[in-house]
């Protein structure tokens, strides 16, 4: 009695992916949320069957475009595991550079968008500038703003541009000059804190039950990061921390992003200092034997997993798993007890991938 439904989507107000949300509300309070996804199903797994590694890598990189580097690395790791190939050291470092640039760009975009959903447009504009600077630096380094198709099985398809080091150095200087003031602005704006603190809480035991990674899990105290556990090159030779908080609310998810930005800046600096010379790509060798491989990478959302089976030199099957698979169900739990108006800010603090889920 007194419960009514509010349907939202799948078409939303903005250039965003489609998904349907059905709110069961009592007054303004959400008592239940049901999500329906699948509107961007692309048939990735079917398209993978029978193709070669080059086409397979292109498909993997387009599973969720905002994490194209992470998907490409996970797919490359799976292919290399299946074939017993080790990428050259320079390739591993360049992959990490691309991954950290991708992480920076997405975290800047998310921090600004979360604040924008609380009607604090200044943070949105300033974070948008830093995101654009990061994308331009990526373009200067690798010839593509999203660095799509720059990672390939066996190594990388592109080397760092001749003036790439200068572009990276300029980016680090600008972010370090501007970002601390934005963090202080976020932390000292009472009206903004009123919208983020205590909103959309995910309980730690629920996050652990669903195996949530990325900032969703780390905001609940779960420190899992695929770069460290089980780890992969070159992160096993780089120094970084995995930030974690226990509150599990929108504010905690923002602060995890802020701390990860700081860690990424340090990682990029280490990568540029230690970047080795040498080959960019290893030969994949004979492709006759049937084999299987498992790979993973830490995207800005969390751990991406790739599994593939090779038969007769081609991909027989390939499965890609986005971290959003384990985060979407938690959004349903997080919004319960909150008001309808807080759903956009809660949803954006998760920023789950529709495309990565729908395959």
N, C-alpha and C positions, 0 to 999 in steps of 0.2 A: 504494500500500500504506500502510495506516495513516491514510488520510484518511476522515473521516466528515462527514456533513451535519447541520446544525442549522437546521431551518426555524423562522422567527419571523414571526408575523402571517399574514394582514392585520389580525386583531383584536389590539389591544395592551392592555396593562394601564394603562388611563387613558383620559380623554376626549380622544383625539387621532385624527388622520386615519388611514385604513387604508392599509397598504402591506406587501408581502411581502418578506422578506429571507431568503435561503438562504446560510448560512455553510458553507464547506468548511474544516474545521479539522483540524489535526494536534496532538493534545494540546489545549492552550489557545490555540494560535496560529492566527490566521485566515490561510489561504493564498489564499482567494478569496471574494469576496462577489458574489452575484447579486441584483439588485433587480428586483422586479416591481411596477409601478404600474398605474394605470388604474381603481382601485376607486371613485374619486369622479368618474368621467366624467359630465358634466352636459349635454353637447351645446350648449355656449355658442355655438359658431360657427353651428350650425343655428338656434338660437333667435334669433340676431341677424338672420337674413335676413328682410327685409320689414318690420322694425319702424321706428318713428320714433326721433328722437334721445333723447327722454326715456326710453323703454324701453331703448334701447341703452345709455345711461349707467348705468341701474340694473343691467343685466346685467353690464356691465364692472366695476362696483363690487363685484360679488359673485363675481368670478372667484376671488379669494383674499382672504377677509374681513379678514385681519390687515394687508393692504396695500390696503385699500379706497380710501384717499385717492390713493395713487400710481396705481392703475389708473384711477380717475376722471380724474385729471389727464392721464394718457397718452391716454385716449380723447378727452378734451376737446381736447387739442392736435391729435389727428388730425382731428377734426371741424372745428376752426377752420382747419386747413391746407387741408382740402378745400373749405371755403366762403370762404376768404380773409377770415376774421374775426379781429380783434385784441381780446382781452379787456381791459377797463379796468384801469388800474394798480392800483386798490384790490383788484380781484379777484385779480390775480397775487400780491399780497402776502398776501392771506388764504389763498390756496392754499398758499403756502410755509409760513405759520404752521401750517396743518393738517398738512402733510407732516412738519414738524419735530416736532410733538407726537406724531404717529404713530411717527416714528423713535425718539423718546425712550421711549415706552411699550414698544415691542417690544424695544429694546436692554436696558432694565431687566429685562424678563421673561426674555430670553435669558441674560443674565449670571447671574441668580439660578438659572435652571433648569440651566445648565451646572454650577454649583457643587453644586446638589442631586444631580446624577447622580454626583458624587464624594462624596456623603454629607455635604456641608457645608451643613446646613439653615439655619444662621443667615443666610448670604448670600441664600439663597432667600427667606426671610421678609422681610428688610430691603429687598431689591430689589423684592419683591412690593408692599411699602408704597409705594415710589416709583412703581411702575407704576400702582397704584390712584390715587395723587394726580394723576398725569398724565391718566388717563382722566377723573377728576372735573373737572379743569381744562378738558379738551376739552368735556365736557358743559356746563359753565358758559359756555363761549365760544360753542358752536355748537349746543347742544341735543341732542347725541348723543355717547355715550362714544367711539364709533369714528369719528364724523364722517361716517357713511355718507350718501350722497346730498346732501352739502353742496357738492360741486363739480359744476358743470353745464357743458355746451358753451356757450361765450360768456362764462363768468365763474363766479360762485358762486351757489348757491341761498339761502344764509344769510349775513347780515352778522354781524360780531362783536357779541355781546350787550353791553348797556350797561355791565355790571360785568365784562365779559370781561378788560379790561386789569388789573383788580385780581386776578382769578383767576390770570392768567399771571404777574404779578409775585410773588404768593405762592408759586406753584410754583417759580419760579426761585430764590427765597430758600431754600426748603426743600431743594431738590436740592443747591444749593451748600453748604448747611450740613451735609448728611448724606452725600452721595456720596463726598467725598474720604476719609472714614474707612473706608468700605466698600472703596474701591480699595486703601487701605493694608492692610486686613485680608486682602484677597485676595492681595496681593503678599507678605505676611509670614507666611502660613500654609504651613509646609513640607509638611504632608501633602497639602494641596490642590495646591500646585505640583508635587508628585511625580506627580499624576494628569494634569496638563495640559501640562507642559513635555515636549516631545519626543513627544507622542502625536498620532497621526493626521496625519502630515506629508504635505502636498501639494507636490510639486516645482514650482518656478516655471515650468519649460518646459512641464509638463503643463497648468498653469493657463492659460498663454498659448495653448497649442494649442486648448484648449476655450473660450477667450474668457471666462473666469470673471470676473464683476464682483462688486461688493459686498465684504463683509468677507472672503469666501473668496479673491477675487482680490487684495485689498489686503493680506491677511496673507502673500501670496507676492510682494509687491513691485510688483504691478500697480496703478497709481494712477488707473485709469479711473473717472470719476464723471460721470454724465450731466448733473449740475447745472453742471459746469464745461466738459466737452467732449461734445457741441458747445455745451451750455449753453442755458438758457432763463430767461425773466423769472420772478422778480426777482433770481435768483442772480447774474446778470451785474452787478448793482449792489451786491452784498453781499460782505463779506470773510469767507472761510473757508479752511481748509486741508483737504487730503485726506490723512489719515494712512495710512502704509504701513509694513509690516515685511517681513522676508525669511525668517523661520523657517518659516512655513507650517504651524505646528502648532496644537493647540487653544488653547494659551496666547496665541499671536499673534492668533487670531481673537477671543479675549476682549479683548485690549488694543486691537484696532481698534475694537471696540464702545465701550470706555471712552473712547477719544479722540474717537469720533464723538458720544458724549453731550456731551462738553465743547464740541465745535464747534456742536452743535445749540443748546445753551444760549446761546452767543454769537449765533448766527443769529436766534434768537427775540427776543433783546434788540434786535438791529438792526432786525428787522421791526417790532417794536412802536414803536421810536423814529421810524422813517421811514414808517410806515403812512400813505398818502395818503388823502384823501377822494374823493368822487365816486361814479360809478355802480358797480353791482355786476355788471352783465351787459350784453353787447352783443347787439343783434339779429342773428339768424342770417341774415336776408335771404331772398331767393328760393332755393327748393330744387329748381328744375326741371332744371337741367343735371346731366349725369352728371360726376362728379369723384372723385378719390381723394385721400387724405390720410394722412400718416405722423406719428405722435406718440410721445413717450417721456417718461419721468419716472424719477427715482431713488428707488426704494423703499428700505426699510431693508435688504432683501436684495441690492439691486443694481438694474440698469436694467430697467424694464418698457417694452415696445414695443407700440404699437397701430397697426394699419393698417386702413383702411376704404374701401369704395367706395360712393358714393351714386348711386342711379338713381331718377328720378321722385320726388325728395324723401324717399326712404326708404333705409335701409341695405340694400345688395344683398349685401355680404360684409363681414365684419370678422374680423380675426385678432389675437389678443392673445398676447404671448410673455412668459412669466415668466423671471426670472433663474435660477430653479431648473433650467430645462432644461439649462443648462451646468454646474450644480453637482452634480446627482445623480450623473453618471458619475464625478466626482472623488471622491465619498465611497467608491465601490467601491475606488478606488486608495488612498485615505488609510488605510483600515482594514487593508490587507494588512500582515502582520508584527506586528500588535498582538494583544493577547489579546481573547477574546470579551467579557470584562467591561468593556473600554474602549469597546465599540461605542456604548453609550448616550451617553457624554460626547462622543464624536467626532461622532455623529449630531446631537446637540443643538448642537454648535458650528457645524455647517452650517445646521441648522434650515431645510432646503429645504421648499418648499410642495408638498404632494401635490395639492391642489385646483388650484393655478396650473399644474401640469404636466399634469393629467388633462383639463382644460377640460371 
